[in-house]
Amino acid sequence: MDSIQENLLKIENQLEKMQSKSEQEHLFSVEANARFEENIVAFKQYFPEIYNKFVSYQPDEKFQLMVNDNGTANIIDYDTLVPMYSDTPVKQITEQVASSLANPELGNLNFSGVEFLENTTDFLHVHLMKAIGAKYNKAQRGLSANKSVDNKVPSTIIFGIGLGYHLMPLIEASTASYLSIFEPNNDYFYASLFCFDWVGYLKKVDDSGAYLYLGIGNSESEIYQQLYERAKDIGAFSISNSFFYQHYPSQAMERLTTEIRDNFHQFFMGWGFFDDALMSMAHTIGVMDKSPNVLKYKAALPQEIKDFPVFIVANGPSLDSDIERIKQEQGKAIIVSCNSATTALLSQDIVPDFHIALERTKATADFLSAHISEEHREKINLLVVNVMYPGTLDLFKWSGIALKGSEPGTILYQMAQYANKKPITPTIGYCNPLVGNTGLSFFTSIGFENIYLFGVDSGYIDEEHHHSKSSFYYNKSGKTIYEPLKMGAEFKVEGNFGCDVITEPFLYTGKQQMERLLDSFKHTKLNCFNCSDGVKIEGAIPLRSDDILFEKTTISKLKVLDHIKSDAFEQCMENIDLKAFLDFEVFEQICNTMVEILSEPMDNRSQALDCLISQLRYLNSFKAGGRHTHLYLLLEGEALYVNSVLISLLFNFGDSESVIPYFKPALDLWIDFLNKAPQYYRERWDLYSTYSFDYSDSESKVN
């Protein structure tokens, strides 16, 4: 009898729990639906694209939002098929946030080497950076490393939203000037709309003055690319000294954080600087004075021209094994040689159809004069971008130029076109940092659809074999006579044909720029074949040179060359006066305003960061296609380099107050530069590059 009573009692308790659970679920459902309606309206205001995507969203069949016994929300994790949170998620996340803040993962750069930069070119930029680098090192010597998350930081990057439990505690602990939140799973974010107070959170972010970026439903590669593009668009200072927070375990998230951490340097490369920008203006004006042939936008080439093979030949070490095949096929393909590769081709009696150069200094013209004979230059066509040293164009019988993006000289030319009611010539994309990038950008822009890459290695398998041994880097006995420039620590990556390839940050950036360019053509008929035994390039088809097969064509190579020069290019606009757009007075006003912002009182990190971000945002306001975009570009690179070091000094060392006496002397150097920059501009806008390289004994070295 007792056992029956016990069983009845157990059943009664279970029924009560079920009833209580049912009531909790009903109450949660009512509250969750009301919260969703409020949240989705908020997104309509702040992020209309997210509103449009989720207002009528249908989740996957696996979607299972549930209620814990205590009434808190939970969700089944798609990877593990178990609840993402414990029975007490608030307690769990409170501990997770506290642990992350106590032992934060910080992304930052070490600028201790900046003080010791060589200044062989006597650039203003290098003088400034060396001086600020010395202040950085003084702070490093005088203060301990800062390993904490301040109540205000330059950047926070959050991986994973889940149900949003962590978002409010994080922003209450630390606000960021730039806040990035990524959630690759659409369903998780959809669930958060029912569970998290996005209305209150978005208002809190808005009130803090932060820039919020939400990446929802994107793959790992898309998230990385979006972060990279945003850093390029706003400025890498927007992610400098980032606090990384990963919300839930995920292999995809871990791969992404590893990729960002390993490639953090990429966000801080390729900005240009003040001397470079002045040179861009002077060289563009000088080039346009020569009435050059300018690349058209999407030239209407016949299909038989587009189908004709193009060989982009760079000077990587694998060129040596393919050069004989290039020689065999040179009558059937357009040969495009990238800078020093021309010396390798000429040594094997291959005269390229086009020589591509990218480096804007006088050294390019001196190299061509020293290493390529006038007889050969008479037979070769030159392709360069508009910022090239103008005298380079005089060395060739025919030359064509394209406009390079993010250059003040380019904006000058485009503004002159607009003022004269002429069509605006677009820029070519992803054309740097390597000459191979320039070659690929030119011929994809022209419209060719069968492109083969040779010697585009972006690295090397043997450190002693860093370029083609037929090129000017080696003498006839194969001994290195010119050491290659290395821009960072070497590392190994996957090769095009399987084996590992040694590369470094600068070369690796060239590979990634090619991948971005090819990705932009993924919905076209472009076929890019990578015949190089170097790094693997996503979007390019690996192909051994022995396996190349050409389709039969009735068109001659000579006719294709004529079409390129006559149909893909047009004469520069006549009677162009680029000097009318220099705007010296406006530039002075910009610099003066930045100085005023930086002269505000600052007694701690937060105040100092506010000043730095405010002057950068003010400068950035001139970027968006207005009358003075060229002035923004004139100062952009310098501002990004300098402020990345300043922000790093501010957050890498000491505490909020102790770092200020070390920070202010570095800031004063930047303020002094801004005070002098307008006069520099007036004095140097028309000066060509004088930087060269001593090729006087190159003949004896080669022999």
C-alpha positions in Angstrom: 0.0 0.0 0.0 2.9 2.4 0.9 4.5 1.7 -2.5 1.3 2.6 -4.3 1.1 5.9 -2.3 4.8 6.6 -3.2 4.2 6.0 -6.9 1.0 8.2 -6.8 3.0 11.0 -5.1 5.8 10.7 -7.7 3.3 10.9 -10.6 1.6 13.9 -8.9 5.0 15.7 -8.6 5.8 15.0 -12.2 2.4 16.3 -13.3 3.0 19.5 -11.3 6.4 19.9 -12.9 4.9 19.4 -16.4 2.1 21.9 -15.6 4.7 24.3 -14.3 6.9 23.8 -17.3 3.9 24.3 -19.6 3.1 27.5 -17.8 6.7 28.7 -18.1 6.8 27.8 -21.8 3.6 29.7 -22.4 4.8 32.7 -20.4 8.1 32.6 -22.3 6.3 32.3 -25.6 4.2 35.4 -24.9 7.2 37.4 -23.7 9.5 36.1 -26.5 7.0 37.1 -29.3 6.6 40.5 -27.8 10.3 40.9 -27.6 10.8 39.8 -31.2 8.3 42.5 -32.4 10.2 45.2 -30.4 13.6 44.0 -31.6 12.7 43.7 -35.3 11.4 47.2 -35.3 14.7 48.4 -33.8 16.6 46.7 -36.5 14.4 48.3 -39.1 15.7 51.6 -37.7 19.4 50.7 -37.2 20.0 47.9 -39.7 17.3 47.7 -42.3 19.1 44.9 -44.3 18.9 42.7 -41.2 15.2 43.6 -40.7 14.4 42.6 -44.3 16.2 39.3 -43.9 14.6 38.2 -40.5 11.2 39.8 -40.4 9.7 36.7 -42.1 12.6 34.4 -41.6 12.1 30.6 -41.5 14.8 28.7 -39.5 16.2 25.2 -40.3 14.4 22.0 -39.2 17.1 21.5 -36.6 16.0 24.8 -34.9 15.0 24.0 -31.3 14.6 26.9 -28.9 13.8 25.6 -25.4 13.1 26.8 -21.8 15.1 25.7 -18.8 13.3 24.7 -15.6 14.0 28.1 -14.1 12.4 29.8 -17.1 15.6 30.9 -18.9 16.0 30.3 -22.6 18.3 27.7 -24.2 18.9 26.4 -27.6 20.2 23.1 -29.1 23.7 23.6 -30.5 23.8 22.4 -34.1 27.3 21.0 -33.8 27.0 19.1 -30.5 23.2 18.4 -30.5 23.1 19.3 -26.8 21.9 22.6 -25.2 24.3 25.5 -25.8 23.9 26.7 -22.2 23.6 25.1 -18.7 20.5 25.2 -16.6 21.7 28.5 -15.2 22.9 30.4 -18.3 23.1 33.8 -16.6 25.5 32.4 -14.0 27.4 30.5 -16.7 27.9 33.6 -18.9 28.7 35.9 -16.0 31.6 33.5 -15.2 32.6 33.3 -18.9 32.7 37.1 -19.3 34.7 37.5 -16.0 37.2 34.9 -17.1 37.6 36.5 -20.6 38.2 40.0 -19.0 40.6 38.5 -16.5 42.6 36.8 -19.2 41.8 38.6 -22.4 42.9 37.7 -25.9 44.2 40.9 -27.3 45.2 41.6 -30.9 47.9 44.3 -31.1 51.1 45.0 -32.9 54.7 45.6 -31.6 56.1 48.8 -33.1 59.5 48.7 -31.3 61.3 48.4 -34.6 59.9 51.7 -36.0 62.6 53.7 -34.3 65.3 52.0 -36.3 63.9 52.3 -39.8 66.4 53.4 -42.4 65.7 56.6 -44.2 67.7 56.2 -47.4 65.0 58.3 -49.3 65.0 61.1 -46.8 61.2 60.9 -46.6 59.3 63.1 -44.1 57.3 60.1 -43.2 60.3 58.1 -42.1 61.6 61.0 -40.0 58.3 61.3 -38.2 57.9 57.5 -37.7 61.4 57.1 -36.3 60.8 59.9 -33.8 57.4 58.5 -32.7 59.0 55.0 -32.6 61.6 56.3 -30.1 58.7 57.6 -27.9 57.1 54.2 -28.2 60.2 52.4 -27.1 60.6 54.8 -24.2 57.2 53.8 -22.9 58.0 50.2 -23.4 61.1 50.6 -21.3 59.5 52.7 -18.6 56.2 50.9 -18.1 55.0 47.3 -17.7 52.9 45.7 -20.4 49.2 46.3 -20.3 47.3 43.0 -20.3 43.9 44.3 -19.2 40.8 45.4 -20.9 40.1 49.1 -20.1 36.6 50.5 -19.6 37.1 52.0 -23.1 39.1 50.3 -25.9 39.7 51.0 -29.5 38.0 47.8 -30.8 36.1 44.8 -29.6 35.5 41.8 -31.9 32.9 39.3 -30.7 32.6 35.9 -32.3 29.2 34.4 -31.7 25.9 35.8 -30.6 24.1 32.7 -29.5 21.1 33.9 -27.5 22.9 37.1 -26.6 23.5 36.5 -22.9 27.0 37.9 -23.0 26.5 41.1 -25.0 25.2 43.4 -22.2 27.7 42.3 -19.6 30.5 43.0 -22.1 29.4 46.5 -23.0 28.8 47.3 -19.4 32.4 46.3 -18.6 34.0 47.9 -21.6 32.9 50.1 -24.4 34.7 50.2 -27.8 35.1 52.9 -30.4 34.6 50.2 -33.0 32.5 47.1 -32.2 32.3 44.1 -34.5 29.9 41.2 -33.8 29.9 38.1 -36.0 27.4 35.3 -36.0 27.7 32.8 -38.8 24.6 30.9 -37.9 21.5 32.7 -39.0 19.2 30.6 -36.8 21.1 31.5 -33.7 20.7 35.2 -34.4 17.1 34.6 -35.2 16.7 32.9 -31.8 18.3 35.9 -30.1 15.6 38.2 -31.4 13.2 36.3 -29.1 15.5 36.1 -26.1 17.8 39.2 -25.9 16.9 42.9 -25.4 18.4 44.2 -28.7 16.4 47.4 -28.3 18.3 48.3 -25.1 21.6 47.0 -26.4 21.5 49.0 -29.7 20.5 52.1 -27.8 23.4 51.6 -25.4 25.8 51.2 -28.3 24.4 54.3 -30.0 24.7 56.3 -26.8 28.3 55.2 -26.3 29.2 56.7 -29.8 30.6 53.3 -31.0 30.5 52.2 -34.6 28.7 48.8 -34.6 29.2 46.3 -37.4 27.0 43.2 -37.4 28.0 40.3 -39.7 25.2 37.7 -39.6 25.1 34.4 -41.5 28.5 34.8 -43.2 31.1 32.1 -43.8 34.6 32.2 -42.2 36.1 33.6 -45.4 33.4 36.2 -45.8 33.8 37.4 -42.2 37.5 37.8 -42.6 37.1 39.6 -45.9 34.4 41.9 -44.4 36.7 42.8 -41.5 39.6 43.4 -43.9 37.5 45.6 -46.2 36.1 47.5 -43.3 39.6 48.1 -42.0 40.6 49.4 -45.5 37.4 51.5 -45.7 37.4 53.1 -42.3 41.1 52.7 -41.4 43.0 49.9 -39.6 42.9 52.0 -36.5 39.3 50.8 -36.2 40.6 47.3 -35.3 44.0 48.2 -33.7 44.4 46.8 -30.1 41.3 44.6 -30.5 39.8 42.7 -27.6 38.7 39.3 -29.0 35.8 37.4 -27.4 34.6 34.0 -28.5 31.2 33.1 -27.1 30.7 29.4 -27.8 32.9 26.6 -28.8 33.0 26.2 -32.6 35.6 24.8 -35.0 34.6 27.4 -37.5 35.0 30.2 -35.0 38.4 28.9 -33.8 39.6 28.7 -37.4 38.5 32.3 -38.0 40.1 33.7 -34.8 43.3 31.9 -35.7 43.3 33.3 -39.3 42.7 36.9 -38.0 45.4 36.5 -35.3 47.9 35.0 -37.8 47.2 37.6 -40.4 46.6 40.7 -38.2 49.6 42.4 -39.9 47.6 42.5 -43.2 45.3 45.1 -41.9 48.2 47.4 -41.3 49.9 47.2 -44.7 49.7 49.2 -48.0 48.5 52.6 -46.7 51.0 54.8 -48.5 52.2 57.9 -46.7 52.6 61.7 -47.1 55.7 61.7 -49.4 54.1 58.9 -51.5 50.9 60.9 -51.8 52.7 64.1 -52.8 54.6 62.0 -55.4 51.2 60.7 -56.6 50.1 64.2 -57.4 53.3 65.3 -59.0 53.8 62.2 -61.1 50.1 62.1 -62.2 50.4 65.7 -63.4 53.7 64.9 -65.2 52.3 61.7 -66.8 49.2 63.5 -68.0 51.2 66.3 -69.5 52.6 63.6 -71.9 49.1 62.9 -73.3 49.4 59.1 -72.6 47.1 56.4 -73.7 44.6 55.7 -70.8 42.8 52.4 -70.2 39.1 52.5 -71.1 36.4 51.0 -68.9 35.3 47.6 -70.3 36.6 48.0 -73.8 34.3 46.3 -76.3 36.8 43.8 -77.6 35.6 41.0 -80.1 35.2 37.6 -78.5 38.1 36.2 -80.5 40.3 38.8 -79.0 39.1 38.0 -75.5 39.7 34.3 -76.0 43.4 34.9 -77.0 45.8 33.5 -74.4 47.7 36.0 -72.1 50.8 34.9 -70.2 51.4 37.0 -67.1 55.1 36.3 -66.3 56.6 37.3 -63.0 60.1 36.7 -61.7 59.5 33.9 -59.2 62.0 31.0 -59.1 59.6 28.6 -60.8 59.9 30.7 -64.0 63.1 28.8 -64.7 61.3 25.5 -65.2 58.6 27.1 -67.5 60.7 29.5 -69.5 61.3 27.0 -72.3 57.6 26.4 -72.7 56.9 30.1 -72.8 59.5 30.4 -75.5 57.8 27.7 -77.5 54.4 29.3 -77.2 55.4 33.0 -77.5 53.8 33.3 -81.0 50.5 32.0 -79.7 50.0 34.2 -76.6 50.4 37.8 -75.4 53.5 37.8 -73.2 53.2 40.3 -70.3 56.4 40.6 -68.3 56.4 41.9 -64.7 59.4 44.2 -64.1 62.6 42.1 -63.5 61.1 39.1 -65.3 61.8 41.0 -68.5 65.6 40.5 -67.9 65.0 36.7 -67.5 62.9 36.5 -70.7 65.3 38.6 -72.8 68.2 36.4 -71.6 66.4 33.5 -73.3 65.6 35.4 -76.5 62.0 36.0 -75.5 60.9 39.6 -76.2 57.8 40.3 -74.2 54.9 42.2 -75.8 54.3 44.3 -72.6 56.5 45.3 -69.8 54.6 46.0 -66.5 56.1 48.3 -63.8 54.6 49.4 -60.5 57.2 51.1 -58.3 56.6 54.8 -58.7 60.1 56.1 -57.9 62.9 57.1 -60.4 64.5 53.8 -59.6 62.1 52.2 -62.1 63.4 54.3 -65.0 67.0 53.7 -63.9 66.5 50.0 -63.8 65.0 49.9 -67.3 67.8 52.1 -68.7 70.4 49.9 -67.1 69.0 46.4 -67.8 66.9 46.6 -70.9 68.5 47.9 -74.0 67.0 50.7 -76.1 66.8 48.2 -79.0 64.6 45.9 -76.9 62.6 48.8 -75.5 61.7 49.8 -79.1 60.0 46.4 -79.5 58.2 46.3 -76.1 55.1 48.2 -75.0 54.9 49.7 -71.5 52.0 49.4 -69.1 52.0 51.4 -65.8 49.7 53.2 -63.4 49.3 56.9 -63.4 51.6 57.5 -60.4 54.7 56.2 -62.2 57.8 58.4 -62.5 57.0 60.4 -65.7 60.4 59.9 -67.3 59.7 56.1 -67.5 57.2 56.7 -70.3 59.9 58.3 -72.4 61.9 55.0 -72.6 59.3 53.2 -74.7 57.8 53.8 -78.1 54.3 53.0 -76.9 53.0 53.2 -73.3 49.6 52.8 -71.7 48.4 53.8 -68.3 45.6 52.9 -65.9 44.3 54.8 -62.9 45.3 53.4 -59.5 42.7 53.6 -56.8 43.1 55.4 -53.5 45.6 57.9 -55.0 45.2 61.7 -54.7 46.7 62.0 -58.2 43.9 59.8 -59.5 41.2 61.9 -57.8 42.8 65.0 -59.4 42.4 63.6 -62.9 38.9 62.3 -62.3 37.8 65.7 -60.8 39.2 67.4 -63.9 37.2 65.0 -66.1 34.0 65.8 -64.1 34.6 69.5 -64.3 35.0 69.2 -68.1 31.9 67.1 -68.3 33.8 64.1 -69.5 33.1 60.4 -68.6 35.0 59.4 -65.4 37.7 56.9 -66.0 37.5 54.1 -63.4 40.5 52.7 -61.5 41.8 49.1 -61.9 41.3 46.9 -58.9 43.7 45.1 -56.6 46.7 46.2 -58.6 49.3 46.1 -55.8 51.5 45.3 -53.9 53.3 43.1 -56.4 53.8 43.7 -60.1 52.1 40.4 -60.8 49.0 42.0 -59.2 49.3 44.9 -61.7 49.6 42.6 -64.7 46.6 40.5 -63.7 44.5 43.6 -63.0 45.3 45.2 -66.3 44.3 42.2 -68.5 41.2 41.2 -66.5 40.1 44.9 -66.8 40.7 44.9 -70.5 38.5 41.8 -70.7 40.7 38.8 -71.6 39.3 35.5 -70.5 42.2 33.0 -70.7 45.1 34.1 -68.5 48.1 32.0 -67.5 50.3 32.8 -64.6 54.1 32.0 -64.7 56.6 32.8 -62.0 53.8 34.3 -59.9 55.2 32.4 -56.9 54.7 34.9 -54.0 57.4 32.9 -52.2 60.0 30.2 -52.8 60.7 26.6 -52.0 64.5 27.0 -51.8 65.7 30.1 -50.0 68.7 30.3 -52.2 66.5 30.4 -55.3 64.3 33.4 -54.6 63.9 34.7 -58.2 64.5 33.3 -61.7 68.2 32.6 -62.1 68.0 34.0 -65.6 67.1 37.5 -64.2 69.3 40.3 -63.1 69.3 39.0 -59.4 72.0 36.5 -60.4 75.2 36.5 -62.4 76.0 34.0 -65.2 77.3 31.5 -62.7 74.1 31.6 -60.7 75.4 33.6 -57.8 73.1 36.1 -56.1 74.2 39.7 -56.8 71.1 41.5 -55.6 69.4 40.3 -52.4 65.6 40.4 -52.4 63.8 42.7 -50.0 62.0 40.9 -47.2 59.2 42.6 -45.3 58.6 40.3 -42.3 59.0 36.9 -40.7 58.8 34.0 -43.1 56.2 31.2 -42.8 55.0 28.3 -44.8 51.8 28.0 -46.8 50.2 25.5 -49.2 51.7 25.4 -52.6 50.0 25.4 -56.0 51.1 21.9 -56.7 51.1 20.5 -53.2 54.4 21.1 -51.5 54.9 23.8 -48.9 56.1 27.3 -50.0 58.0 29.8 -47.9 56.5 33.2 -48.0 56.4 36.4 -45.9 53.7 39.0 -45.2 54.3 41.3 -48.2 54.4 38.5 -50.7 51.4 36.8 -49.1 49.4 40.0 -49.4 50.1 39.9 -53.1 48.6 36.4 -53.3 45.5 37.5 -51.3 45.0 40.5 -53.5 45.0 38.2 -56.6 42.4 36.1 -54.9 40.2 39.1 -54.2 40.5 40.2 -57.8 39.7 36.7 -59.1 36.8 36.5 -56.7 35.4 39.7 -58.2 35.3 37.9 -61.6 33.8 34.6 -60.4 30.5 35.2 -62.2 32.2 35.9 -65.6 33.9 33.7 -68.2 37.4 34.4 -66.9 39.7 31.4 -66.7 42.9 32.0 -64.8 45.4 29.1 -64.9 48.2 29.1 -62.4 51.3 27.4 -63.9 53.6 28.7 -61.1 55.2 26.3 -58.7 54.6 28.8 -55.8 51.8 29.6 -53.4 48.3 28.3 -54.1 46.0 31.1 -55.4 42.3 30.5 -54.7 40.3 31.1 -57.9 43.2 30.2 -60.2 43.3 26.7 -61.7 46.6 24.8 -61.1 48.0 23.8 -64.4 51.4 22.4 -65.3 52.9 24.2 -68.3 53.3 20.9 -70.1 49.5 20.5 -70.0 48.6 23.7 -71.7 46.4 23.2 -74.7 45.3 26.1 -76.9 42.1 26.2 -79.0 42.6 26.9 -82.6 42.2 30.5 -83.6 42.3 32.3 -86.9 43.3 35.7 -85.5 47.0 36.6 -85.4 48.9 37.8 -82.4 49.8 41.0 -84.2 46.1 41.8 -84.7 45.4 41.2 -81.0 48.2 43.6 -80.0 46.8 46.2 -82.4 43.3 45.8 -80.9 44.6 46.2 -77.3 46.5 49.4 -78.1 43.8 51.0 -80.3 40.5 49.7 -78.7 41.3 49.2 -75.0 43.0 52.6 -74.6 42.1 56.2 -75.5 44.1 59.4 -75.5 44.3 61.4 -72.2 41.9 64.3 -72.0 43.3 67.4 -73.8 43.9 70.8 -72.2 43.7 69.3 -68.7 44.6 71.6 -65.8 45.1 69.4 -62.7 46.8 72.2 -60.8 43.4 74.0 -60.4 42.3 71.4 -58.0 45.2 71.4 -55.5 43.2 73.4 -52.8 46.1 74.5 -50.6 43.8 76.6 -48.3 41.3 73.8 -47.7 44.1 71.4 -46.8 45.4 73.9 -44.2 42.0 74.2 -42.7 41.8 70.4 -42.4 45.2 70.2 -40.6 44.3 73.1 -38.3 41.0 71.4 -37.2 42.8 68.1 -36.5 45.3 70.0 -34.3 42.4 71.7 -32.4 40.8 68.3 -31.7 44.1 66.8 -30.6 44.7 69.8 -28.2 41.8 69.0 -26.0 42.6 68.1 -22.4 43.5 64.4 -21.9 44.4 63.0 -18.5 43.7 59.3 -19.1 43.5 56.7 -21.8 39.8 57.2 -22.5 40.1 61.0 -23.1 43.2 60.4 -25.3 41.5 57.7 -27.3 38.5 60.0 -27.8 40.7 62.7 -29.2 42.6 60.3 -31.6 39.4 58.8 -32.9 37.7 62.2 -33.3 40.4 63.6 -35.4 40.5 60.5 -37.6 36.7 60.5 -38.0 36.9 64.2 -39.0 39.6 63.4 -41.6 37.5 60.4 -42.8 34.5 62.8 -43.4 36.4 64.1 -46.5 36.7 60.6 -48.0 33.3 59.9 -49.6 33.6 61.1 -53.1 33.4 64.8 -52.4 35.3 67.8 -53.8 38.2 67.3 -51.4 38.7 63.5 -51.5 42.3 64.1 -52.8 43.1 66.0 -49.6 41.9 63.1 -47.5 44.1 60.8 -49.5 47.0 63.2 -49.1 46.9 62.7 -45.4 45.2 59.3 -45.0 48.3 57.0 -45.1 50.3 59.2 -42.7 47.4 59.5 -40.3 46.9 55.7 -40.3 50.5 54.8 -39.8 51.1 57.4 -37.0 47.8 56.8 -35.2 48.3 53.0 -35.2 51.5 53.6 -33.3 49.9 56.2 -31.0 47.0 53.9 -30.2 49.4 51.0 -29.6 51.6 53.1 -27.3 48.5 54.3 -25.4 47.1 50.8 -24.8 50.1 48.5 -24.8 51.8 49.9 -21.7 51.0 51.0 -18.2 47.6 51.9 -16.8 45.1 54.6 -17.8 47.0 57.5 -16.1 50.6 56.4 -16.0 50.9 56.1 -19.8 49.8 59.7 -20.5 53.3 61.3 -19.8 54.8 58.9 -22.3 51.9 59.3 -24.8 51.8 63.1 -25.0 55.4 63.6 -26.3 54.6 61.2 -29.1 51.3 63.0 -29.8 53.1 66.3 -29.9 55.3 65.0 -32.8 52.1 64.3 -34.8 50.7 67.7 -34.0 53.9 69.4 -35.1 53.7 67.5 -38.4 50.1 68.6 -38.9 51.2 72.2 -38.3 53.9 72.0 -40.9 52.1 69.8 -43.5 50.3 72.6 -45.3 53.7 74.3 -46.1 55.1 70.9 -47.1 52.2 70.6 -49.5 52.8 74.0 -51.1 56.5 73.4 -51.5 56.5 69.7 -52.7 53.4 69.1 -54.7 55.3 69.2 -58.0 58.5 67.4 -57.1 59.2 64.1 -58.8 60.9 61.2 -57.2 64.7 61.4 -57.0 65.2 58.1 -55.3 67.2 55.7 -57.4 69.5 52.7 -57.2 73.1 52.4 -58.2 73.2 50.3 -61.3 76.6 51.7 -62.4 78.4 48.4 -61.8 75.6 46.1 -62.8 77.3 45.0 -66.0 80.4 43.8 -64.1 78.2 42.0 -61.6 76.2 40.3 -64.3 79.4 39.2 -66.1 
